[in-house]
Amino acid sequence: MIDFHQVMQRVKLVLSTKINKNKIYDKDIAIALHINPQNYAVIKRRSKIPFEAIAYFSKKHHINMTWLLFGEAPKHLKP
């Protein structure tokens, strides 16, 4: 089973390197995933993974979606 919190930890890791910010907040994740912050709070409370948003995020940042969802290598895709 895919764990919501682990997926969001990997999203935070990508964001921290892309925007050079040590502390990534839920609002930052919501904005990066193009989700309204209030909707993200509901998604987080229900532990529902926004697959479509994750797909677009992975494409935009050239990140392997398998890595984001499951933590399996390789992290980056070839540009």
N, CA, C and O atoms as a GROMACS GRO file, in nm:
protein
  316
    1MET      N    1   0.084  -0.119   0.000
    1MET     CA    2   0.000   0.000   0.000
    1MET      C    3   0.088   0.125   0.000
    1MET      O    4   0.190   0.130   0.068
    2ILE      N    5   0.048   0.222  -0.076
    2ILE     CA    6   0.124   0.346  -0.086
    2ILE      C    7   0.090   0.433   0.035
    2ILE      O    8  -0.027   0.457   0.064
    3ASP      N    9   0.194   0.480   0.104
    3ASP     CA   10   0.176   0.560   0.225
    3ASP      C   11   0.178   0.710   0.189
    3ASP      O   12   0.276   0.760   0.135
    4PHE      N   13   0.070   0.778   0.220
    4PHE     CA   14   0.055   0.921   0.190
    4PHE      C   15   0.170   1.003   0.248
    4PHE      O   16   0.227   1.086   0.178
    5HIS      N   17   0.203   0.979   0.373
    5HIS     CA   18   0.304   1.060   0.440
    5HIS      C   19   0.443   1.039   0.381
    5HIS      O   20   0.522   1.134   0.374
    6GLN      N   21   0.474   0.919   0.339
    6GLN     CA   22   0.603   0.893   0.274
    6GLN      C   23   0.611   0.962   0.138
    6GLN      O   24   0.715   1.017   0.102
    7VAL      N   25   0.501   0.959   0.064
    7VAL     CA   26   0.498   1.026  -0.066
    7VAL      C   27   0.519   1.176  -0.047
    7VAL      O   28   0.597   1.237  -0.120
    8MET      N   29   0.451   1.235   0.050
    8MET     CA   30   0.465   1.378   0.073
    8MET      C   31   0.604   1.414   0.126
    8MET      O   32   0.653   1.524   0.101
    9GLN      N   33   0.668   1.324   0.197
    9GLN     CA   34   0.806   1.347   0.241
    9GLN      C   35   0.898   1.355   0.119
    9GLN      O   36   0.988   1.439   0.116
   10ARG      N   37   0.876   1.270   0.020
   10ARG     CA   38   0.957   1.275  -0.101
   10ARG      C   39   0.927   1.401  -0.182
   10ARG      O   40   1.018   1.458  -0.242
   11VAL      N   41   0.801   1.445  -0.184
   11VAL     CA   42   0.766   1.572  -0.249
   11VAL      C   43   0.838   1.686  -0.178
   11VAL      O   44   0.893   1.775  -0.244
   12LYS      N   45   0.839   1.684  -0.046
   12LYS     CA   46   0.912   1.786   0.031
   12LYS      C   47   1.060   1.787  -0.002
   12LYS      O   48   1.121   1.893  -0.014
   13LEU      N   49   1.118   1.669  -0.018
   13LEU     CA   50   1.259   1.658  -0.051
   13LEU      C   51   1.288   1.724  -0.185
   13LEU      O   52   1.386   1.798  -0.198
   14VAL      N   53   1.205   1.699  -0.284
   14VAL     CA   54   1.221   1.761  -0.415
   14VAL      C   55   1.206   1.912  -0.403
   14VAL      O   56   1.287   1.987  -0.458
   15LEU      N   57   1.104   1.957  -0.332
   15LEU     CA   58   1.081   2.101  -0.318
   15LEU      C   59   1.195   2.170  -0.245
   15LEU      O   60   1.235   2.280  -0.283
   16SER      N   61   1.248   2.108  -0.142
   16SER     CA   62   1.355   2.172  -0.066
   16SER      C   63   1.478   2.194  -0.152
   16SER      O   64   1.550   2.292  -0.133
   17THR      N   65   1.504   2.104  -0.247
   17THR     CA   66   1.619   2.123  -0.336
   17THR      C   67   1.588   2.221  -0.448
   17THR      O   68   1.677   2.293  -0.494
   18LYS      N   69   1.463   2.226  -0.492
   18LYS     CA   70   1.426   2.315  -0.604
   18LYS      C   71   1.414   2.460  -0.560
   18LYS      O   72   1.454   2.550  -0.634
   19ILE      N   73   1.359   2.484  -0.442
   19ILE     CA   74   1.336   2.623  -0.399
   19ILE      C   75   1.432   2.667  -0.289
   19ILE      O   76   1.417   2.776  -0.233
   20ASN      N   77   1.531   2.584  -0.258
   20ASN     CA   78   1.635   2.618  -0.159
   20ASN      C   79   1.575   2.668  -0.028
   20ASN      O   80   1.611   2.775   0.022
   21LYS      N   81   1.486   2.590   0.026
   21LYS     CA   82   1.419   2.626   0.150
   21LYS      C   83   1.427   2.504   0.242
   21LYS      O   84   1.392   2.393   0.201
   22ASN      N   85   1.472   2.524   0.365
   22ASN     CA   86   1.489   2.411   0.457
   22ASN      C   87   1.356   2.359   0.508
   22ASN      O   88   1.335   2.238   0.515
   23LYS      N   89   1.266   2.447   0.543
   23LYS     CA   90   1.138   2.410   0.600
   23LYS      C   91   1.030   2.422   0.494
   23LYS      O   92   1.003   2.531   0.444
   24ILE      N   93   0.969   2.310   0.459
   24ILE     CA   94   0.862   2.307   0.360
   24ILE      C   95   0.730   2.285   0.434
   24ILE      O   96   0.715   2.188   0.508
   25TYR      N   97   0.638   2.375   0.413
   25TYR     CA   98   0.508   2.369   0.480
   25TYR      C   99   0.404   2.304   0.389
   25TYR      O  100   0.425   2.288   0.269
   26ASP      N  101   0.292   2.267   0.448
   26ASP     CA  102   0.182   2.208   0.371
   26ASP      C  103   0.137   2.302   0.260
   26ASP      O  104   0.102   2.258   0.150
   27LYS      N  105   0.138   2.431   0.288
   27LYS     CA  106   0.098   2.530   0.188
   27LYS      C  107   0.192   2.523   0.067
   27LYS      O  108   0.148   2.535  -0.048
   28ASP      N  109   0.323   2.505   0.091
   28ASP     CA  110   0.419   2.493  -0.017
   28ASP      C  111   0.391   2.370  -0.104
   28ASP      O  112   0.399   2.376  -0.226
   29ILE      N  113   0.358   2.260  -0.039
   29ILE     CA  114   0.325   2.136  -0.111
   29ILE      C  115   0.199   2.157  -0.195
   29ILE      O  116   0.195   2.119  -0.312
   30ALA      N  117   0.098   2.217  -0.134
   30ALA     CA  118  -0.027   2.241  -0.205
   30ALA      C  119  -0.005   2.326  -0.330
   30ALA      O  120  -0.058   2.296  -0.436
   31ILE      N  121   0.072   2.431  -0.316
   31ILE     CA  122   0.100   2.519  -0.429
   31ILE      C  123   0.177   2.444  -0.537
   31ILE      O  124   0.147   2.458  -0.656
   32ALA      N  125   0.277   2.366  -0.498
   32ALA     CA  126   0.357   2.291  -0.594
   32ALA      C  127   0.274   2.187  -0.669
   32ALA      O  128   0.300   2.158  -0.786
   33LEU      N  129   0.175   2.131  -0.601
   33LEU     CA  130   0.088   2.031  -0.663
   33LEU      C  131  -0.033   2.093  -0.732
   33LEU      O  132  -0.117   2.022  -0.787
   34HIS      N  133  -0.043   2.226  -0.728
   34HIS     CA  134  -0.156   2.300  -0.787
   34HIS      C  135  -0.288   2.257  -0.724
   34HIS      O  136  -0.388   2.234  -0.793
   35ILE      N  137  -0.286   2.247  -0.592
   35ILE     CA  138  -0.405   2.212  -0.514
   35ILE      C  139  -0.433   2.327  -0.419
   35ILE      O  140  -0.340   2.383  -0.360
   36ASN      N  141  -0.558   2.362  -0.404
   36ASN     CA  142  -0.596   2.464  -0.307
   36ASN      C  143  -0.550   2.418  -0.168
   36ASN      O  144  -0.574   2.303  -0.131
   37PRO      N  145  -0.486   2.506  -0.089
   37PRO     CA  146  -0.438   2.464   0.044
   37PRO      C  147  -0.546   2.407   0.136
   37PRO      O  148  -0.518   2.317   0.216
   38GLN      N  149  -0.669   2.457   0.126
   38GLN     CA  150  -0.778   2.401   0.206
   38GLN      C  151  -0.811   2.258   0.160
   38GLN      O  152  -0.837   2.170   0.242
   39ASN      N  153  -0.810   2.238   0.030
   39ASN     CA  154  -0.836   2.103  -0.023
   39ASN      C  155  -0.722   2.008   0.016
   39ASN      O  156  -0.746   1.891   0.047
   40TYR      N  157  -0.599   2.059   0.016
   40TYR     CA  158  -0.485   1.975   0.056
   40TYR      C  159  -0.500   1.931   0.201
   40TYR      O  160  -0.466   1.818   0.236
   41ALA      N  161  -0.550   2.020   0.286
   41ALA     CA  162  -0.571   1.984   0.427
   41ALA      C  163  -0.670   1.868   0.439
   41ALA      O  164  -0.650   1.779   0.522
   42VAL      N  165  -0.774   1.869   0.358
   42VAL     CA  166  -0.871   1.759   0.358
   42VAL      C  167  -0.807   1.631   0.306
   42VAL      O  168  -0.824   1.523   0.363
   43ILE      N  169  -0.732   1.644   0.198
   43ILE     CA  170  -0.663   1.528   0.140
   43ILE      C  171  -0.567   1.469   0.242
   43ILE      O  172  -0.560   1.347   0.258
   44LYS      N  173  -0.494   1.554   0.311
   44LYS     CA  174  -0.398   1.508   0.412
   44LYS      C  175  -0.469   1.437   0.527
   44LYS      O  176  -0.425   1.331   0.571
   45ARG      N  177  -0.577   1.494   0.574
   45ARG     CA  178  -0.652   1.434   0.685
   45ARG      C  179  -0.705   1.295   0.646
   45ARG      O  180  -0.709   1.204   0.729
   46ARG      N  181  -0.744   1.280   0.521
   46ARG     CA  182  -0.798   1.152   0.473
   46ARG      C  183  -0.688   1.058   0.421
   46ARG      O  184  -0.715   0.942   0.387
   47SER      N  185  -0.566   1.109   0.414
   47SER     CA  186  -0.451   1.033   0.360
   47SER      C  187  -0.477   0.981   0.219
   47SER      O  188  -0.443   0.868   0.186
   48LYS      N  189  -0.536   1.067   0.138
   48LYS     CA  190  -0.565   1.033  -0.002
   48LYS      C  191  -0.458   1.094  -0.092
   48LYS      O  192  -0.434   1.215  -0.088
   49ILE      N  193  -0.393   1.013  -0.169
   49ILE     CA  194  -0.287   1.059  -0.256
   49ILE      C  195  -0.347   1.122  -0.382
   49ILE      O  196  -0.427   1.057  -0.451
   50PRO      N  197  -0.310   1.247  -0.413
   50PRO     CA  198  -0.361   1.312  -0.535
   50PRO      C  199  -0.278   1.267  -0.656
   50PRO      O  200  -0.185   1.336  -0.697
   51PHE      N  201  -0.313   1.152  -0.712
   51PHE     CA  202  -0.231   1.090  -0.817
   51PHE      C  203  -0.212   1.179  -0.939
   51PHE      O  204  -0.101   1.187  -0.992
   52GLU      N  205  -0.316   1.246  -0.982
   52GLU     CA  206  -0.303   1.331  -1.101
   52GLU      C  207  -0.206   1.446  -1.073
   52GLU      O  208  -0.122   1.478  -1.157
   53ALA      N  209  -0.217   1.508  -0.957
   53ALA     CA  210  -0.127   1.616  -0.921
   53ALA      C  211   0.017   1.567  -0.909
   53ALA      O  212   0.111   1.636  -0.949
   54ILE      N  213   0.035   1.447  -0.854
   54ILE     CA  214   0.168   1.388  -0.841
   54ILE      C  215   0.226   1.361  -0.981
   54ILE      O  216   0.345   1.382  -1.003
   55ALA      N  217   0.142   1.315  -1.073
   55ALA     CA  218   0.188   1.288  -1.210
   55ALA      C  219   0.239   1.416  -1.277
   55ALA      O  220   0.347   1.416  -1.337
   56TYR      N  221   0.164   1.524  -1.266
   56TYR     CA  222   0.207   1.651  -1.325
   56TYR      C  223   0.332   1.705  -1.256
   56TYR      O  224   0.421   1.759  -1.322
   57PHE      N  225   0.338   1.691  -1.124
   57PHE     CA  226   0.454   1.736  -1.047
   57PHE      C  227   0.579   1.660  -1.092
   57PHE      O  228   0.685   1.720  -1.111
   58SER      N  229   0.567   1.529  -1.107
   58SER     CA  230   0.683   1.448  -1.146
   58SER      C  231   0.729   1.484  -1.288
   58SER      O  232   0.849   1.487  -1.314
   59LYS      N  233   0.635   1.510  -1.377
   59LYS     CA  234   0.672   1.549  -1.513
   59LYS      C  235   0.742   1.684  -1.514
   59LYS      O  236   0.844   1.702  -1.581
   60LYS      N  237   0.689   1.779  -1.441
   60LYS     CA  238   0.745   1.914  -1.437
   60LYS      C  239   0.888   1.914  -1.383
   60LYS      O  240   0.973   1.987  -1.434
   61HIS      N  241   0.913   1.834  -1.281
   61HIS     CA  242   1.044   1.834  -1.216
   61HIS      C  243   1.136   1.720  -1.262
   61HIS      O  244   1.243   1.699  -1.206
   62HIS      N  245   1.092   1.646  -1.365
   62HIS     CA  246   1.169   1.534  -1.419
   62HIS      C  247   1.205   1.432  -1.310
   62HIS      O  248   1.318   1.386  -1.300
   63ILE      N  249   1.104   1.401  -1.228
   63ILE     CA  250   1.121   1.305  -1.119
   63ILE      C  251   1.044   1.178  -1.156
   63ILE      O  252   0.932   1.184  -1.205
   64ASN      N  253   1.106   1.066  -1.131
   64ASN     CA  254   1.044   0.937  -1.158
   64ASN      C  255   0.925   0.919  -1.065
   64ASN      O  256   0.940   0.925  -0.943
   65MET      N  257   0.807   0.896  -1.122
   65MET     CA  258   0.686   0.882  -1.042
   65MET      C  259   0.692   0.757  -0.954
   65MET      O  260   0.634   0.755  -0.845
   66THR      N  261   0.760   0.654  -1.000
   66THR     CA  262   0.776   0.533  -0.919
   66THR      C  263   0.855   0.566  -0.792
   66THR      O  264   0.824   0.514  -0.685
   67TRP      N  265   0.955   0.652  -0.804
   67TRP     CA  266   1.030   0.694  -0.686
   67TRP      C  267   0.940   0.773  -0.591
   67TRP      O  268   0.943   0.750  -0.470
   68LEU      N  269   0.862   0.865  -0.646
   68LEU     CA  270   0.772   0.945  -0.560
   68LEU      C  271   0.672   0.858  -0.485
   68LEU      O  272   0.649   0.879  -0.366
   69LEU      N  273   0.615   0.762  -0.553
   69LEU     CA  274   0.510   0.681  -0.491
   69LEU      C  275   0.563   0.567  -0.405
   69LEU      O  276   0.507   0.538  -0.299
   70PHE      N  277   0.670   0.503  -0.450
   70PHE     CA  278   0.718   0.383  -0.381
   70PHE      C  279   0.856   0.395  -0.320
   70PHE      O  280   0.897   0.309  -0.242
   71GLY      N  281   0.929   0.501  -0.354
   71GLY     CA  282   1.064   0.518  -0.302
   71GLY      C  283   1.167   0.432  -0.373
   71GLY      O  284   1.277   0.413  -0.322
   72GLU      N  285   1.131   0.378  -0.490
   72GLU     CA  286   1.222   0.293  -0.566
   72GLU      C  287   1.304   0.378  -0.664
   72GLU      O  288   1.251   0.470  -0.726
   73ALA      N  289   1.431   0.346  -0.678
   73ALA     CA  290   1.522   0.420  -0.765
   73ALA      C  291   1.485   0.393  -0.910
   73ALA      O  292   1.419   0.292  -0.937
   74PRO      N  293   1.523   0.475  -1.004
   74PRO     CA  294   1.601   0.597  -0.991
   74PRO      C  295   1.513   0.717  -0.957
   74PRO      O  296   1.395   0.721  -0.991
   75LYS      N  297   1.572   0.814  -0.892
   75LYS     CA  298   1.498   0.933  -0.851
   75LYS      C  299   1.467   1.024  -0.970
   75LYS      O  300   1.353   1.067  -0.989
   76HIS      N  301   1.570   1.051  -1.051
   76HIS     CA  302   1.553   1.146  -1.162
   76HIS      C  303   1.535   1.076  -1.295
   76HIS      O  304   1.587   0.966  -1.316
   77LEU      N  305   1.462   1.139  -1.382
   77LEU     CA  306   1.446   1.092  -1.519
   77LEU      C  307   1.547   1.166  -1.606
   77LEU      O  308   1.591   1.276  -1.570
   78LYS      N  309   1.582   1.110  -1.716
   78LYS     CA  310   1.672   1.178  -1.808
   78LYS      C  311   1.597   1.291  -1.873
   78LYS      O  312   1.485   1.272  -1.920
   79PRO      N  313   1.656   1.411  -1.877
   79PRO     CA  314   1.588   1.528  -1.938
   79PRO      C  315   1.566   1.514  -2.085
   79PRO      O  316   1.510   1.604  -2.148
   0.00000   0.00000   0.00000
